[in-house]
């Protein structure tokens, strides 16, 4: 990965109703999760995806799926029960000063990692310029806020507007004020009009001329239905082959140039990366109304110290990996299990009892939640075709999920820390490559059942048929149910 190049991963988060294997159900204890940072940034800092049957939060520094009031971030069905406590994108690789990869990055940190889990190693805002000229935008500037658009905001019913305002403010629907409803509609209008295409926000180029031409303003005689019919460009995202625009889109950009902030993730030095994150969903009650999409785009812009004298420049990267990290909590957090499907590039969480107590009390079937890679990082491949930025690119291929690493109560692995480099960034890079989060000089795969060769995909068996390597058996290769975390890697 050289200066100015970008890599991206595109995935879907899906919620399905599913039966699950049996297991023990301890209470959730002893798992203290760091609170969100409260530093002021461009407003709004948070945005909520809530147009279909799933809700998901995102903050403008990449802190993902945890609400402004510290609540679980993902709910399904919408407004009912929690399914995700928190999730986030993480990444890591080896950094070099030269293209031959002979001069390692300074400060004794050739391996570097970044992203967001229970905290974020990023600040809001883009990186302006490249290489030694690159600087971070002001995180307090209005342009560094998070953006949320909805195609039908101009014609939203009062019922929809009231529900949206209740969810955004995390209050009961009967507590919503007129001012709060107006604020939601006005923010939609502002973000639609100020959609930051110039900074990398996606748009639909219907006339295919390679530039964004804002559509006419909405009015009584021009609504969202006229955008496609009239061939107008519009903010947002769509598959160009089908022209089915997302009905709601969230976009933010952040960076890791601030050393103090970057060190909050695994005590890593900065990588010089700009991270653009997009979430989107479709307004439907069909099955696909139970999932949403998320995309991470990393751009190597530099602006980091390339020697211990502080000279600025950019790195060349090797062994670079991207990952979807998640702490899935299906209702009661203490009885969950996890697994992966290598054919679908899918990592998932499900209930160890088959019937979660919180969902049961609410009269709802217990769901499962999964993260599926639809477009992994691209690598050169003769004769192949990849998808990149929603377009086909020849001579490349998209990587699938290349490893899956779970951990939770009862296992010996623990969580990578943020207080020191050896047990932080170095462990994260180990996890990104498919190995368990253990310190020491050696890499170790997750323990597999007797007779099975350990590899990068534990729990890739079938929990319905109870065949292969599955979670929740109470053995040293399959621990009891509990508060699970997992990473789904590509690279």
N, C-alpha and C positions, 0 to 999 in steps of 0.2 A: 504494500500500500504506500504510494508515494504522494508527494505534495499535490493537493488539488483533486485527488481522486476520492471517490465516495464508494461506500458499500452500504447495502441495505438489506433488511429482512422484513418480510411481510407475512403476517400470521392472522389467523382467526381465533377468537375465543368463543367456544360453543358451550351451551348448557343443554343437557338432555336429561330426560327422566330415565332412570336406569336402576335395575336391581343390583345388589352388591353382595359381596361375600360377607360372612360373619366374622366377628372379632370382638375383642374386649373394648370397653368404653370408659377409660379413666377421665376424670375431670381435667380441664385445662389448667395447669398450675406451673409455676416456676418458669414461665416464658415471658420475661419482661421485654417489651418491644420499645425501642427508643421513640420518643415523640417527634412529630414533624417540626422542622425549623420554623421559627416565627419571624425571621428577618423580613422587613418590608421590601416589596418589589413592585414592579409595574402592576397595576390593577386592571382586571381581576387576575388573581394568581391561580385560582382553581376554575375548572370547568367540568360539567357533568354531561356525560353521554346518556340520554334517557328517552330516546324516541321510539324504542320498541319494547320488548319484554325483559330487557337486561339494562342495568345501570352500571356505570363505571366512571370513576373520577380520574382526573389528571391535573397535576400542578405544573406551573410554567418552568420548573427546574427539573422535570422528569420524574419527580416523586409521584408514584402511580397507585391508583386504586386504594386510596385511603382518604377519608373525607376531611373537610376543614375542621370538623369538631372531633376528629380522632376516631371515627367510627369505621367499621368494615367498609371497604370500598365498592365491592361488587354485590349486587342483589339480584335475585331471580326467584320467582317472578318479580317483575318490577314492583318495588315498594313493599315486598313481602318479607323474605328471609335472606340472610347473608350467605354468599357462596365463596367469596374471596375476601380474605382479610387485607391482603396487600399483594402487589406484584410490581414488576419493573424490568427494564432492560439493563443488562450488564455486558461488558466487553473487556477484552484484554489481549495483549500481545507482547512481542519483544520489539523494543525500540532501538533504532540505530541512527547515527548521524550521517552515514554515507550509504549510497545505493548498493555497495558491495557487502554491506552488513558486517563490516570489520571493526567499526568504531562504535561501541555501545553507548547508550544514553548515559548522561552523567548522574552523579549522586549515588552511585552503586545500585541503580534501579534500571537494569535492562528490561526486566519484566514490569509492565504497568497495567493497571486495570482501572475501570471507571464505571459509572452508571448509578443506579439507585435501587436499594432494597428498602430496609427500614429507615434509611436516611439517604440523602443524595449528595454525590460528590460534584455537583454541577451548579452553576449559577444561570439565571434566566438571561436570554439575549444571544444574539448571533456573534460570530467573529467577523470583524471587518478587515478585509485584506488577507494577504497570504504571506507565508514565510516569516522573514524578520520584521515585516511591516504589520503583521497581524496583531490586532488588539481586540479586546472584548468590548462589546457594546455596553452601555450603561444598564445594569439590571433594573434600575428604578425608572427607566424611560417608559413612556406609554407604549412604544413599539415592542417592548420586552414582555408585555402581558401575554396571557394565553387567549386564543381566539376560538370562538364557537359560533358556527353558523347553522341555520336551519332554513331549507328552501322555502318552506311555507309560513315563515314567521309573520308575514304581513297579513295572512288570512287565518291565523290560529284562532280557534274558538276560545271563549273565555274559560271554558272548562279545562282545555289543554293548557292555557296560560297559567291558570291558578295551580294546576298540578305541577307544572314545571317550576313555578316560583316556590312552592312548598318544598320540593325536592332539593332545589339549589340552596335554599336557606335552612334546610334540615329542620323543618317545623311541620306541625299538623296542617292539613289543607284548610281547616276552618280558622287558622290563625293568619292566613295570608292577607296582606293589606293591598290596597289599590296601588300604593307606591311601589311595593315589591313586584306586582304584576307589570307595572309600567317599566320598571328597571330591567326586567327580563326582556321585554320586547325591544326596548331601546338599545340594550347591549347586542341583541341579535342584529338590529339594523346597523349599528356602528361597525360591528365586525364584518358584516356583509359588504359594507361600503369601503372599509379600510383593510380588506383581506390582503395580507402582505405577500403578494406574488413575487415582488422584487427580492424578498428574503428567502424564498424557497417554498412558500405555501402552494399546494397543488391547485390547479384550475383545469377546467374542461375547455379545450381548444377546439370548438366545433367547426370553425372555418379552416383549421389546420394550417394557420399561417405562422405558427411558432411564437406568437405574442398574445398577451392578454388584453382583451378589449372589454371593459366593464359593460354589463348589460344595462338596459334602461332601468330607471328606478321603478319599483313596484308601485302600483296605483290601482284604482278601481277598475281600470281597463287593461292593466298589464300585471299578470300574476306569474307564479312559478310555472304554471302549465304552458305559458307562452315561450319559455326559454328554449325548449327543444324545438317546438314548432317553428320558431323564428330563426333557429340556427345561431343563437347567441352564445358567446362564451359565458361561463359563470364560475364563481368561486367553488371549490370543492373537488371531488374526485369521482371518477367513473371508469369502468372498463371501456376503452375506446371501441372495442368490437361490438358492444351491445348498447352503449349510451344509456345506462341505467344509473343515473347519479345517486350518490348517497344522499339521504334525506337530512342527515345531521353529520357535521364534521367538526372535529376539534384539532387544532394545530398549535404547536409551540416549538420554539428553538432555544437551546441552551448550550453551554460550553464549559470546558474544564480548565480554563486558563488561570484561574485564581488558585495559587498553590495551597493556601489554607483550606479552601473549600474542597479541592481535589483530594486532599489528604484524609478527608472524612470518609472516603471510600477505600478501605484497606490500607491506609497510610501511604497511598501511591502518589508519586509526583504526576503532574499533568501529562497528557498525551498530545495536546494541541488539536483536539477534535471538537467540531461543531456537531451537535446532535439535533436532528429535526424529527419530531414525533407527531404522527398523525393517527387519529382514531376516527372511525366512521361506522355508520349503521344505516339500515333501511327501515322505513316505517311500514311495518307489516305485522299481521297476526299469524302469518304462515310459519312453518317450521323455521325458516331462516330469520324470523324475528327473534329467535332465541340465541343469536350470536352477533358479534360485531368484529370489526377488523382493526388491526393496529400495524403501523409501519414505523420502523426505525431507519433513518438515513444518517450515516456518519460521514462527515467530510473532513479530510485531513488538511487543516488550514495553517497549522503551525502557531507561531507566537509564543513558543516555549524556549526555555533555556537549553541550549545544545552543548554547553560546557559549564564547568563550575564557576567560571567568571561571570556567567549570566548572559552571554551573547545569545541573541534570539535567532530562531530559525524554525525548521520543521524536521520531523523524524521520518525515516523509512521504517515500515513495520513488517514483521514476519510472524508466523504462527498466530495470526489474528483470529479471534473467535467472537461471535455474538451469541447472546443467550437471552432467553425468556426465563426469568426467575419468578416464582410464585409461592405464596403462602395461602393455599386454599383452605378455607374453613366452611364446610357445608353445615350451616346451622351450628350445632355444638361442635367445637373444634377438637374435642378430645377423642373422637372415634373415627377419624378419617384414614384412608389408605390412598396409595398412589400407584401409578403404573404407566407404561408407555406402549405405543404401537409403532413399530419401526417402518411398516409399510405406509402408514398414513402420516409419518413424521409428527406424531401426536403424543403429548404428555397429558395425563389426566389425574383428577382426584375423585374419589368416590367414598361412600359411607361404609364403614366396616361392620355396621349392624344391619344394613339393608333398609333401616327406617330410622332416620335421625329424630331425636326427641323434639327439637324445635319445629321441624317441618310437620311432624306428627301432630303436635299440639295445635298447629295452624290449619290442620286438615289438608295438608299438601303432600304429594308424593315427594320423596327425597331425590333430588337430581344429582347428576355428576357434572363436573366442569372440566373442560379440556382446552389446551392450547395447541393449535395445529399450524405447522409451517406450510404456507402456501407458496412462498418464494424465499428460499434461503439465499445466502450470499452467493455471488456468481464467481466462477473460476474459469480460466481458459480451457476449451475442449474442442478439438478439431471436429467439424461436422455436426456439432450439437447446436441447439437453440435454447437460449435462456430468456426469462422475462426480467426486465429491469425497467423501473419507472413505468410500469404498466405497458411496456412495449416489448416486442420480440427482438432479441439481439443474437445474431449468428456468431458462431465461433466461441460460444460460452455455454456453460451449463449452471443451473442452480443447484447448490448443495442441499441435500435433505437435512433432517435432524441427524447430527453425527454422534451425539451421545446424550445420555439422560442420567442425571444424578439426583437421587432422593436422600433426604435425611429427616430425622425426627426423634421422638422420645424412645429410649431403650437402646438406641444404637450408639456406638462409641465415637461418632464423627464430630458432632458439634457444629458450630457456626463459624465461618471465617470472621475475624475481628477487624475493627477499624483502628485499633490503638497502636498496632505495630505492623511493619511491612512483612516480616517473615510469616506471621500468622494471618495476614490480611491479603494484600495483593498477590503474593506468591501462592497462597492457598486458592484464591479465586481463579488464578490462571490454571492451576491444577484441576479444579472443578470444571472449568470451561473445556478442558481437554478430555473430560470423561472419567476422571479419577475422584475418589472420595476425599472430603476435606480433612485430611490428617497432616500434621506437620512432619518434618523429617526429610531426608534426602531422597527417599524412594517414592515412586508413584504406585498406588494400589487401586485396583478395581474393587467395586462393591463385592462382598462375599456372595458366591453363588451356591446353589444346592449341590450336594455330593453328586459327582458324575457329570456336572456341567462345567464347561470352561468359562471362567470369569471373562467378562468383556464390557463394552461401554453401554450396554442396554440392560441393566437390571430391571426386574419386574415387567418384562416384556411377554409374560405368559398370558393366559386367558383366565381372568378372575371369575367369569361366569361358569366355565367348564372346570375351573380349578385345576388347570393343567399348566405345565411349565413353571417358570419362576414367577411367583406372585407374592404380593405383600400380605402381612397380617397373620402369619402362621405362628408367631411367637418363638421363632428359631433365630440362630445367629446369622442367618441369611434372609430372614423374613420376620421383621420385628412386629411387636404388637401394634394395634391401631393407636392413633394419637394425632398430635398437631403436626402435620406434615408440611415440609417445604420441598421444592424440587426445582431443578434447572433443566431446560431443554436447549441444547447447544447446537450451533451450526458453525462450521469453519474448518 
